[in-house]
Amino acid sequence: METILYLAHTESDGSLGKAALESLTAAKALAEQTGGTLVAGLVGEDVQAAANTIAGAGASKVLSVSGADFAQARYATDAAAAEALCKAAGATLVVAAGDSRWNRVLPGVGHRLGGRADLHITQVNGAGDISVTRWFYRQRMEGSFTRTQRPWLLGIDPGTQTPWQGDAGDTVVEAVTVETGDARTTVTGVKAPNTDEQTIRPDANVLFVAGAGWTKKQADGQTHVADAEKNILGFLQAAQASLGSSKSLVDLSSEGGEVLSFMTHLNQVGQTGATPRHPKGLSTCCHGEEPHVVGWRFINERRAVNLDANCGWAQGKADVLYVADAFEVMEKVNALLAE
Ligand SMILES: Cc1cc2nc3c(=O)[nH]c(=O)nc-3n(C[C@H](O)[C@H](O)[C@H](O)COP(=O)(O)OP(=O)(O)OC[C@H]3O[C@@H](n4cnc5c(N)ncnc54)[C@H](O)[C@@H]3O)c2cc1C
């Protein structure tokens, strides 16, 4: 019988993040489908609040590695904590959120335990032979596979599961001791942009993509980059949208062109960029060429604004194409949002 370890770290406020609750949905599904035992393993400074949150999830026990050393992400301590929890639980399957903290350590932990790790899992299936699903070749092919090695560690891609919801309650937590004496890295703090400067918001309802057209000469023969910045930032702020870009726009800075100050290569969506997941997407001043649109694979409802009625979006790549001037459209949209 499989023993499924649900592995989670707490956030800085002691809670479990959305990605952690999504991976709990996958862990529970595996436990139910395989008839296995679900064990929770929590890592963080103080995990009691998190343990209480998942009281109704049906874990047979809740193990923890906690203390100040485990408050922040650090390879040595996170890997040691995960390894200890896997051993204490006798885990054959380990399910964790595929966030940067766990993705960094799961392969190493799998190696230490003589098991295997797979990341970017989008689906688990415990019926019959246990199998998992993920995308390959820059999200072009979806593959389903199984493994015989145990423990099998799975990093679940955020945005692929419904976050677990259930009753909270008082939970007894069993502490697992981990020696951290050989941790040579000291975490001195976290540097992060202010939330109003943050343009990449993975949990946003809307992805707003800006293309190179925003910096090109317009009908009056002039560029209007300051207006473009105002329109784009105004929409991001009002809609709390996430900002994506075409490659041409982010490449302009290296080509000496006039650029949008807040745009970086991290915003690039496409074949050589990111493949974000959002319920809706709005593309503006972007031509919609295939190497860009392949990054829209997981955007459910797609709309685009382009002056060109024959642009790529019109070739079956968008649900709705507004043949219009994006400067005018976004100014109007922002005014409506401000009302
Ligand atoms: C191997 C390879 C990998 C690539 N990877 C990527 C990738 O990961 N991501 C990516 O994006 N690209 C990628 N590309 C490049 C891609 O093919 C396109 O060149 C790029 O996406 C074009 O960017 P764009 O649409 O912003 O610019 P442009 O092609 O210059 O289009 C600008 C658009 O803006 C419109 N426009 C201008 N003014 C306005 C206005 N006022 N209102 C409305 N519309 C307006 C124009 O009609 C035009 O359609 C890759 C290419 C290759 C060969």
The ligand as an SDF file (V2000), in Angstrom:
LIG
                    3D

 53 58  0  0  0  0  0  0  0  0999 V2000
   13.2720   30.7990  -32.4600 C   0  0  0  0  0  0  0  0  0  0  0  0
   12.3600   31.9700  -32.1670 C   0  0  0  0  0  0  0  0  0  0  0  0
   11.8640   32.0870  -30.8820 C   0  0  0  0  0  0  0  0  0  0  0  0
   11.0160   33.1470  -30.5720 C   0  0  0  0  0  0  0  0  0  0  0  0
   10.5000   33.2260  -29.3050 N   0  0  0  0  0  0  0  0  0  0  0  0
    9.6050   34.2050  -29.0320 C   0  0  0  0  0  0  0  0  0  0  0  0
    8.9900   34.3030  -27.7420 C   0  0  0  0  0  0  0  0  0  0  0  0
    9.2780   33.5170  -26.8380 O   0  0  0  0  0  0  0  0  0  0  0  0
    8.1120   35.2980  -27.5300 N   0  0  0  0  0  0  0  0  0  0  0  0
    7.7820   36.2180  -28.4990 C   0  0  0  0  0  0  0  0  0  0  0  0
    6.9780   37.1050  -28.2370 O   0  0  0  0  0  0  0  0  0  0  0  0
    8.3650   36.1630  -29.6900 N   0  0  0  0  0  0  0  0  0  0  0  0
    9.2660   35.1840  -29.9840 C   0  0  0  0  0  0  0  0  0  0  0  0
    9.8450   35.1760  -31.2300 N   0  0  0  0  0  0  0  0  0  0  0  0
    9.6320   36.3250  -32.1070 C   0  0  0  0  0  0  0  0  0  0  0  0
    8.2790   36.3380  -32.8000 C   0  0  0  0  0  0  0  0  0  0  0  0
    8.3560   35.5360  -33.9610 O   0  0  0  0  0  0  0  0  0  0  0  0
    7.9050   37.7740  -33.1910 C   0  0  0  0  0  0  0  0  0  0  0  0
    8.9710   38.3740  -33.8790 O   0  0  0  0  0  0  0  0  0  0  0  0
    7.5560   38.6860  -32.0180 C   0  0  0  0  0  0  0  0  0  0  0  0
    6.6340   38.0440  -31.1500 O   0  0  0  0  0  0  0  0  0  0  0  0
    6.9520   39.9720  -32.5760 C   0  0  0  0  0  0  0  0  0  0  0  0
    6.6630   40.8460  -31.5280 O   0  0  0  0  0  0  0  0  0  0  0  0
    5.4930   41.9220  -31.6390 P   0  0  0  0  0  0  0  0  0  0  0  0
    4.2750   41.2650  -32.1450 O   0  0  0  0  0  0  0  0  0  0  0  0
    5.4340   42.6530  -30.3430 O   0  0  0  0  0  0  0  0  0  0  0  0
    6.1020   42.9850  -32.6730 O   0  0  0  0  0  0  0  0  0  0  0  0
    5.7190   43.3080  -34.1670 P   0  0  0  0  0  0  0  0  0  0  0  0
    5.7800   42.0980  -35.0350 O   0  0  0  0  0  0  0  0  0  0  0  0
    6.5430   44.4830  -34.5460 O   0  0  0  0  0  0  0  0  0  0  0  0
    4.1800   43.7320  -34.1160 O   0  0  0  0  0  0  0  0  0  0  0  0
    3.7390   44.9530  -33.6000 C   0  0  0  0  0  0  0  0  0  0  0  0
    2.2400   44.9730  -33.7840 C   0  0  0  0  0  0  0  0  0  0  0  0
    1.7310   46.1350  -33.1640 O   0  0  0  0  0  0  0  0  0  0  0  0
    0.6120   46.5650  -33.9340 C   0  0  0  0  0  0  0  0  0  0  0  0
    0.3600   47.9640  -33.5810 N   0  0  0  0  0  0  0  0  0  0  0  0
    1.1820   49.0340  -33.7570 C   0  0  0  0  0  0  0  0  0  0  0  0
    0.6100   50.1550  -33.2750 N   0  0  0  0  0  0  0  0  0  0  0  0
   -0.6050   49.7740  -32.7770 C   0  0  0  0  0  0  0  0  0  0  0  0
   -1.6710   50.4710  -32.1570 C   0  0  0  0  0  0  0  0  0  0  0  0
   -1.6160   51.8060  -31.9310 N   0  0  0  0  0  0  0  0  0  0  0  0
   -2.7530   49.7750  -31.7710 N   0  0  0  0  0  0  0  0  0  0  0  0
   -2.8420   48.4330  -31.9970 C   0  0  0  0  0  0  0  0  0  0  0  0
   -1.8700   47.7420  -32.5970 N   0  0  0  0  0  0  0  0  0  0  0  0
   -0.7620   48.3920  -32.9780 C   0  0  0  0  0  0  0  0  0  0  0  0
    1.0320   46.3320  -35.3570 C   0  0  0  0  0  0  0  0  0  0  0  0
   -0.1080   46.2330  -36.2090 O   0  0  0  0  0  0  0  0  0  0  0  0
    1.7770   45.0050  -35.2540 C   0  0  0  0  0  0  0  0  0  0  0  0
    0.9220   43.9130  -35.4940 O   0  0  0  0  0  0  0  0  0  0  0  0
   10.6960   34.1170  -31.5510 C   0  0  0  0  0  0  0  0  0  0  0  0
   11.2160   33.9760  -32.8370 C   0  0  0  0  0  0  0  0  0  0  0  0
   12.0450   32.9250  -33.1560 C   0  0  0  0  0  0  0  0  0  0  0  0
   12.5860   32.8140  -34.5350 C   0  0  0  0  0  0  0  0  0  0  0  0
  1  2  1  0
  2  3  1  0
  2 52  2  0
  3  4  2  0
  4  5  1  0
  4 50  1  0
  5  6  2  0
  6  7  1  0
  6 13  1  0
  7  8  2  0
  7  9  1  0
  9 10  1  0
 10 11  2  0
 10 12  1  0
 12 13  2  0
 13 14  1  0
 14 15  1  0
 14 50  1  0
 15 16  1  0
 16 17  1  0
 16 18  1  0
 18 19  1  0
 18 20  1  0
 20 21  1  0
 20 22  1  0
 22 23  1  0
 23 24  1  0
 24 25  2  0
 24 26  1  0
 24 27  1  0
 27 28  1  0
 28 29  2  0
 28 30  1  0
 28 31  1  0
 31 32  1  0
 32 33  1  0
 33 34  1  0
 33 48  1  0
 34 35  1  0
 35 36  1  0
 35 46  1  0
 36 37  1  0
 36 45  1  0
 37 38  2  0
 38 39  1  0
 39 40  1  0
 39 45  2  0
 40 41  1  0
 40 42  2  0
 42 43  1  0
 43 44  2  0
 44 45  1  0
 46 47  1  0
 46 48  1  0
 48 49  1  0
 50 51  2  0
 51 52  1  0
 52 53  1  0
M  END
$$$$
